[in-house]
Amino acid sequence: MSQHARNLSRRDVLRAAAAVAAAGTVGTLGACGKNDDEGADPNGVVTLELWHGQVDLGKAAIDSLITAFNQSHPKIKVVGGGGGVTADSMLQKVTAGLAAGSYPDIAYIFGSDLASLTKSPKVADLSGQLKLDDYWPAAKDAVSVKGKVRAAPALLDSLCVVYNKELFAAAGVAPPKAGWTWDDFIGISKQLTDPAKGVFGTGWPGVGDEDTVWRLWPMIWDLGGDVIDLDGKKVGFDAVGEKALATLDRLRTDKSLYVDPKPGSEQLYQVFLGGRMGMVATGPWQLPELKDNDLEYGVVPLPSYSGKPMTISGPDTWTIFDNGKAKVQAATEFVTWLADPAQDIQWDIKGGSLPITKATAEMPEWKKHSAATDGLDVFVTALDTAKVRPTISTYPQISQHVGEAIVSVLLGKQSPADALKQAVDQCNQVLAVPN
């Protein structure tokens, strides 16, 4: 797995302790940091410090875009040093910078971390500054916190099922199609499983991190539930969570489920790439490696209980910090420029994102790229029904408790009913505390 692909596949892995700590730290910050209201040098040039955290292909893509922006915007100079960390460590880096009063003008922040950071008065409010009409609904929802736009969408993905065509053919199983159900998924997984050859029907991350959890939410939404209830004071999955967990339990008892014991799901994907797993839920970041490994694969939407399409997206953000009016204005101009189809198409193709806007998805360049990448169009189509996790600062704690419940079921330590009850009680205690 390339470093870039590995970075993207792990980009939503929960750093619960850091996120919770950030929520407690940034809320106490006063008017620290740089407070130059002008923010420009004597020549009227505004210099912006960007911490992007990208590596390999992603770094090359953003560096190229920064160079192009600087050449076409002589009054703004973006310096993309990256903050010396990868995207996985950005929350800790930015939190430390806020506490020390030394932070960037723009940072690449995971969507699951945005709400925690917005407790700091130094995170700019972009309401009315960004035009989000053409963005996919998931991208817009991911940057909205308490009804305000607190960042710009940076990267977009969706979750679908990738399957190994050769394993299906060898087992004499027909490939899955859109509209399939979780019962279909369970049955097919059992048919594909071959203990003698070490072949599993499917797999699931088993460490309880966000990679474990976010795969469950489409099942909850499809059943009519939600992460939290409308009033925000209790969870919204208490009535349907048992059925979702029971699905995992059926896969476990059938012995068709590979449970990855290590963070990041890298071992799970290696089993799939090695031809020993029939199906895996993943995102578009995995496609380049599948192609590099000459694996004959297909892509289908996630199965559902209702027969209606449903998936999840985990968008990342460009978060702007208030280092003076001129800098905020210049930073807003830069992230707006990045989202323009002419630039977005470069970031998407070179950096591995799905189109941020529908206009980009209609560009001939994207259609050509999509046609040359098997299954990429399925991930884009899935954006029409993609939802995002709630942008609340307590989400990391909720995820932690739900992750523990999932793992206890995956390992056969608790029944779905007992695991759910424990998670619901724990999460409701978290939500009962004002945040």
N, C-alpha and C positions, 0 to 999 in steps of 0.2 A: 504494500500500500504506500503510495507516495505521501510525502509529508503534507502536501496540500490536501489530498483526499482525507488523510487522517485528521487533519485539523478541522475540516468541514464535518466529518462524520461525528466528531466529538463536540461540536460547537455548542450544543445545548446541554452538555453534561452538567448536572447541578453541582455547584459549589455552595452547598447550603450554609455551611458555617460562615463562609465569607460574605454571602449575600445577607444573612441575618445580621452579621456584624456591621455590614455597610449600612443597613437600615437604621441601626442604633447610632452609628457614628455620624453620618452625614446630616442627620436631623439636628445635631447640636452645633453645627457650624454656623458661625456668624458671617460677617462681611469680610471673610478672609480671601486671600488670593490677590490677583492683579486688578486694580480698579481704575485703570486709565480710561476715562470716558471717551477719549478720542481714539486711541489705539493705533494711530498712524504715525509714521516717521516724518521728518521735516519735508520730505518730498511727496507726502500724501500716500505713501505705500503702506498698506496694512499687511503685516506678516502673521500668518496663521500656523499654529503648531498642531499637526495632526498625528494622533496615535492610532494607527490602523491595525496593528497586530497581525498583518497578513504575512504568509510565507510562500516561497516558491511561485507558483503560477499566480496566486492572488496578489502577492507583492509586486510581481512584474506588471500585472494589470493596473493596479492602483498607481504605481510609480509612473507608468506611461500616461495615465489620465492626468495626474498632477502636473507633469511636464506640459501637456497640451493646455491645461487651464492657465498655468502661469504665463505661457506664451501669448494667450489670447486675452488675458486680463492683467495688463501692466500695473494696475493700481492694487493688485492683491498678489501676495506671494505665499503659496502653501508650502510648508516644509513638512514632508512626510517621514519623519524619523521613526515613527512607529512606537515610541515610548520604550523601546528596548525589550518588549515582551510580546508573546503571542496573544491572539484573541482570547484563548482560554484563561489567561492571567490578567486580562484587562481590568476586570472589576477591582481586584486587589490593588492594582497599580493606580487606578484613578481614585479609589477611596483613600489611599495613602497620600496622593497628591492633594486631594481636597483638604485632608486633615493638616497637611503641611503648608497649605496656601500656595501650592505650585502645581497647577494642573493645565491640561492642554486647552486649546480652543475647540477642538473636535476630537471625539474618540469613538471607536467602533465598539458598541456595547450590545451584548446579547439582549434580545427582547425580554427574557425572563429576569434580567437584572435592572431594567429601566425604572420600574416603579420604586425600587429601593433607593436608587440614586436621586430620584426627583424629590426626595425629602430634603435634599440640599438646595438652598436658595440660589446656588451657583449654576444649576441646570436651567438653561434658557427655556422660556415658554415661547413656542413657535406658533401658537394659535393665531390664525390670520396671516401668517407669514408664508406658509407653504400651501400650494394648491394641490390637494390630494384627490381631486375628482376622478382622475383616470387610473389611480392606483387600485390594485386588487383589494377587495374588502379586508382580507387578512392583513395586508400591509398597513392599511389605515388603522385597523383596530390595535395592532401591535405597538403603535407609537402614541396611542391615546391613553392618558392616565387621568382619571377623574374628570373626563370630558374635555381635557385640554391636550393639544398636540405638543408633546414634550421631546420629540426627536424626528428625524427623517428616516424613512425606510432605507436600508442599505443592502440587504440580501434577502431573497425570498426562496422558499422551498416548499415541498409538500411530501406527504408520506404515501407511498404506494407499495404494491407487492411485486418483487422481482422473482422470477422463477427460472429454474434450470431446464431448458428444453430437452436436453439429452436424458436427464433423470426421468422426466415425464414419459419420454418415448420408451425408455428401457423398462419402466414399470407398466406400460400399456395404459397410461392414464391420460385422458383428454386434457389439454391445457385449460386453465381457468379463463372465464370471460367476465366482462363487466356485468354487474348485477348479481354476482354470486353471493352466497350467504356464509355466515360463520359456521353453520353446519356443513356446508360444502368444504370449507377450509379444513375443518377437523377431519372429515372423511378422506379428503385428498392427502392430508398429512399422514394419516395412518397407512394409506395405500403406498405412499412413497417410502415409508420407513423400512429399512432393512438392517436389523441389528448385526447380521453376519458380515455385512460390508461396512458397518459403521456409518450408515446413511440415516439421517434424520429428515422428517418431513418439513420441519421448520425450526425456528429458534427464537429466543427472547433474552434480552439482557437480564442478568440475575443479581445485580449488586444493590439495587434500590435507588440508583441515581436517577436523574431526570430522563436519561435515555431509556430507563426501565419504565418510567411513568407516562411519558407523553404519548406512547403507543396505545395506552388504555383510554385516553380521553375521546377519540373518535367513537369508540364502542359505547361510552357513557352518553355522548351527545346523540348517537343514533337511537339509543333506547329512551330518549326524551329527558335525560338528566343533564346536569351541568357540573362544573367544578364547584361553584358556589351558588347558593340560592339567590333569587332576585333581591332579597333584602340585605344580602352581604353578611348576614350574621350567622349563617350555618351553611353546611355543604349542600350541594344539589344532587349528590349521587347516592344518597342513603337508600332510595327506593329501587335503584337499578344496578348498583355496584355489584351486588351478589351475582347477578346473571353474567356480568362481564368477567368477574373473577372465576366463575364456574366454567367459562369457556377455556380459560387457561388451565384449570384443573383437569378438564377432559383431555386436553393435549398431553398433560403430564401423565395421567393414568394410562393413556394409550402408548406411552413411552415414545411418542413421535416428536417430542420437543427437546431441543438442545438448549440448555440453560448456560449462558456465558457467565462464568464466575469472576471475570475481570472487568474493571472499568473501561469505558470507551467502546465496547462492542467489537473491538478489533478481532478477538478470537472468533466471535460469531461469524464475522464476515470472512475470515480466513477459512472456516469450515465450508462456507458457501462457495468461496472461490476455488476450494480444493475439490469441488464436485461431490461433497458429502452432505449437502442440504438441498432440499427441493425448492423451498420458498423462503423468502425473508422480506420483512417490511423494511424499507429503506427509502432514501431520498435520491435526488438526481446527482448528488455528489459521488455516488457509487458507480455511475455509468462509465466514466473514463477508465476506471480500473477493470471493470468487466470486459471492456473492449480490449484493453491492453493484454488481458489474460486469455483472449480468444474464446471466452465462454459464450456458448449459444444460449441467450437469455430472452425472456419476454417480460413485459411489464403490464400489469393490470391494476385497476383501482383496488382499494382495500375492500374486503368483504364487509357485509353489513347484516344486521338482523332484519331490517325493514325492506331490503332490496333497493333502497335509495342510496345514492352516492354520498359519502361523508369522509372527510379526512381532516388532518391537522397540518398547520403550517407553523414554523418556528422562526419568524423573521428576525433579522438582526437590524441594528439601527446605527445611524450617525447621530450621536448626541452632542449638542453644542453647549459649551459652558460660557458663562457670562464673564468675559474679561474686558468689558467696556462696549459701548454701543456700536462703535465702528467695527470691532472684531465680530460681534454677533451678526451684524448686517453682512459683513464679508463672508462669514462662515455659512450663513443662510444662502447666500448667492452661490457658494461653491457646492453645497449639497443639492441645491436645486438644479444646478448645471449637471451634476452627476446623474440625476434622474432623467434628464432629457434623453429621448430615444437614441440620439446620435452617440451619446456617451454610455448610456445604459447597455446598449447592445455590445459594446466592447467589454464591459465589466462582466456581463452575463456569459459571453462566449469564452473569454480568456480566464475569467475568475471562477466560473462554475456556478453562477446563480441562475434562477429563472427570471424572466422579465419582470421588472418592478412594476411596470405599467402595461396596460393592454395595448397601448400604441406601439410599444417595443415588440410585443408578440406578433403584431401584424406586419412588421418590417420584413422585406424580402431576405435580408441577411439572416434574420432569426429563423425564418421558415426554411431556408437552405440548411442552416446549422441543425435544426430540429430533424429535418428529413434524413440527414446523414448520421443521426444518433438514434439508434433503435430505442423506442419507448419514451423518449424525451417529451413527446407530445402528450403522453398520458399524464405526466406530472403537471404539465401546464393546464390541461383540461381540469385536473383535480382542484386547481385553485378556485374554480367557480363555487365549490362547496366546502372549501377549507375554512376552518375556524382557528382561533388562537386561544392560548391560555389567558386567563384574566390578568390584566396588568395591575396587580395589587402587591404591596410590599410583603404580605404574609404568604405569598405563593410558595416560596422556598420551603417554608415549614409544612405547608399542606402537602407538597410534593414528597417531602421526607417521610411523612406518615403513610401516605398512599404507597410509596415505594417499598416501605417495610411490609405492608400488607401483601403487595404483589409477590415479593420474594418469599414470604411465608407460605403462600399458596404454591408457587413454583417448586418449592422444596418439599412440599407435603407436610409442613409443620403445623398449619392451621387449615381449617375448612374455609371455603369462601365466605360463609356466613359469619364465622368468628373473626376472620381477618377484617372483614368489612366493618363489623361493629366496633372493633378496636380503633380502626382508622377514623371512622366517623366521629367517635367520642373525642379522639385526640385533636382532630381538625376543628371540631366545633369549639373546643376550648381555646384554640388559637384565634378563631374568628370572633370569639366573645370579647376579646381585648381590643379596644379602639386603636386604630393605627392611622 
